[in-house]
Amino acid sequence: MSRFRRCRQPGCHAMVQFPNHYCTKHFEHEAEYLANRQRWARAHSKQYQRKYNNVTRYRNNTKSKQYQFYKTRTWSVLRQQVLDRDHYVCQYCGQPNSRTVDHVVPIEYDEQRMASIDNLATICRQCHRMKTQWEQAYYGTGQGNHRKEVPELHDVKEIARQMKNDGRFRNGLKDF
């Protein structure tokens, strides 16, 4: 089925089939528009990439070391072992075909368990997002937070229960 959008010419309400941006009446503007988009993308791509790598992702030596771990062969082997062990099923909500592997106790909290298979679990994207928010509240991890001295939770079901009982995550997790 074809997708359509409005012509980008101000005041024109004609519908245009993707991937075009202008109707036949205003098609002479199409090449100029595409050239401007490409010029802008070339000029800004390095700026955004630099900001992501240097400011967000590698904001200090500790974070840089943590993210370098994810590029090693050790991580890729561990990740595949965990996915095989868990049969690609999210250990938090039970969703099949989950391909993300997460540290049960975050690396920021206990760096010694970074390469421990016992500290890894398969998790779906939605649960991973909610767990990251939960970790920031519980452990105090994440940018701008201060680490809290709380007991480490190693049981996935207990973490899922606490995430479910927390008011922010009630609608996200299924019942066990």
MOZIWO-V574706 format. One record per pair of residues at least 4 apart in sequence whose C-alpha atoms are under 8 Angstrom apart, sorted by sequence separation. I is the first residue (numbers start at 0). GAP is how many residues later the second one is. D is the distance in Angstrom with one decimal. If there is no record, write none. Layout:
i	gap	d
I	GAP	D
I	GAP	D
This chain:
i	gap	d
7	4	7.4
15	4	6.4
21	4	5.7
22	4	5.6
25	4	7.8
27	4	7.9
28	4	6.1
29	4	6.2
30	4	6.1
31	4	6.2
32	4	6.3
33	4	6.2
34	4	6.1
35	4	6.1
36	4	6.1
37	4	6.1
38	4	6.2
39	4	6.1
40	4	5.7
41	4	7.7
42	4	7.8
43	4	6.4
44	4	6.1
45	4	5.9
46	4	6.2
47	4	6.1
48	4	6.1
49	4	5.8
50	4	5.2
51	4	4.9
52	4	5.0
53	4	5.0
54	4	4.9
58	4	6.5
59	4	6.2
60	4	6.1
61	4	6.3
62	4	6.2
63	4	6.2
64	4	6.5
65	4	7.3
66	4	7.3
67	4	7.1
70	4	7.0
71	4	6.7
72	4	6.2
73	4	6.1
74	4	5.9
75	4	6.2
76	4	6.2
77	4	6.2
78	4	6.2
79	4	6.1
80	4	6.0
81	4	6.0
82	4	5.7
83	4	6.7
85	4	7.7
89	4	4.8
102	4	7.0
104	4	6.9
105	4	6.4
106	4	4.7
109	4	7.5
114	4	7.9
115	4	7.1
122	4	6.4
123	4	6.0
124	4	6.2
125	4	6.4
126	4	5.8
127	4	6.1
128	4	6.5
129	4	6.1
130	4	6.0
131	4	6.3
132	4	6.4
133	4	5.9
134	4	5.3
135	4	4.6
136	4	7.6
140	4	5.8
154	4	6.4
155	4	6.1
156	4	6.1
157	4	6.2
158	4	6.1
159	4	6.0
160	4	6.1
161	4	6.1
164	4	7.4
165	4	6.5
168	4	7.1
6	5	6.2
15	5	6.6
21	5	5.2
49	5	7.7
50	5	6.7
51	5	5.9
52	5	5.7
53	5	5.8
57	5	5.5
58	5	7.1
69	5	5.6
70	5	7.8
82	5	5.1
85	5	7.5
88	5	5.7
89	5	5.2
104	5	6.8
105	5	7.9
106	5	7.8
113	5	7.6
122	5	6.1
134	5	6.7
135	5	4.6
139	5	5.4
140	5	6.7
152	5	7.5
163	5	5.6
164	5	6.4
5	6	7.8
6	6	6.2
15	6	6.4
52	6	8.0
56	6	7.1
57	6	4.6
68	6	6.7
69	6	7.6
82	6	8.0
88	6	5.6
89	6	6.4
106	6	7.1
112	6	6.5
134	6	6.3
135	6	5.8
139	6	5.2
140	6	5.8
152	6	6.9
162	6	5.9
163	6	5.0
5	7	5.9
6	7	5.6
15	7	5.5
21	7	7.1
56	7	7.2
88	7	4.4
89	7	7.9
106	7	5.8
139	7	4.4
162	7	7.5
163	7	7.8
5	8	5.8
6	8	5.9
14	8	6.9
21	8	6.0
87	8	6.1
88	8	5.9
89	8	5.7
104	8	7.9
138	8	5.9
139	8	5.4
163	8	7.5
5	9	4.6
6	9	5.9
13	9	6.4
20	9	6.4
57	9	7.7
87	9	5.1
88	9	5.5
135	9	7.3
138	9	5.3
163	9	6.1
4	10	5.5
5	10	5.8
19	10	7.4
56	10	7.8
87	10	5.1
137	10	7.5
138	10	7.4
162	10	8.0
3	11	6.2
4	11	5.3
87	11	6.1
102	11	7.5
138	11	6.7
3	12	5.4
4	12	6.5
137	12	7.7
3	13	4.4
4	13	7.0
7	13	5.9
8	13	6.7
159	13	7.6
2	14	5.9
3	14	5.6
6	14	5.8
7	14	5.7
104	14	6.5
1	15	6.9
2	15	5.7
5	15	7.6
6	15	4.5
103	15	5.2
1	16	7.4
4	16	7.6
5	16	7.8
6	16	5.5
82	16	7.1
102	16	5.5
103	16	5.7
8	17	7.0
102	17	4.6
103	17	6.5
82	18	7.2
101	18	5.5
102	18	6.5
81	19	7.2
100	19	6.5
101	19	5.5
100	20	5.6
101	20	6.3
100	21	4.5
101	21	6.5
78	22	6.2
99	22	5.8
100	22	5.9
98	23	6.9
99	23	5.4
97	24	6.7
98	24	7.1
99	24	6.1
97	25	6.0
98	25	6.8
99	25	7.0
97	26	4.8
101	26	7.5
97	27	7.6
94	29	6.9
105	29	7.6
133	29	6.5
90	30	6.5
108	30	7.1
89	31	7.8
90	31	5.8
91	31	6.6
89	32	5.2
90	32	5.9
108	32	7.1
130	32	7.3
88	33	6.5
89	33	4.2
107	33	6.5
129	33	7.7
87	34	6.6
88	34	7.2
89	34	5.4
92	34	7.4
81	35	7.1
85	35	7.5
88	35	7.9
91	35	6.9
105	35	8.0
118	35	7.3
120	35	8.0
85	36	6.4
77	37	7.6
81	38	6.8
82	38	7.9
108	38	7.4
77	39	6.5
81	39	6.5
82	39	6.1
129	39	6.8
74	40	7.3
81	40	6.7
65	41	7.5
73	41	7.7
129	42	7.9
126	45	7.5
125	46	7.6
126	46	7.4
104	47	6.7
104	48	6.7
103	49	7.7
104	49	6.5
103	50	6.3
103	51	7.9
103	52	6.9
91	64	6.5
90	65	6.9
91	65	6.6
90	66	7.8
92	67	7.8
91	68	5.6
92	80	5.9
91	81	7.7
92	81	5.7
92	82	7.6
92	83	7.5
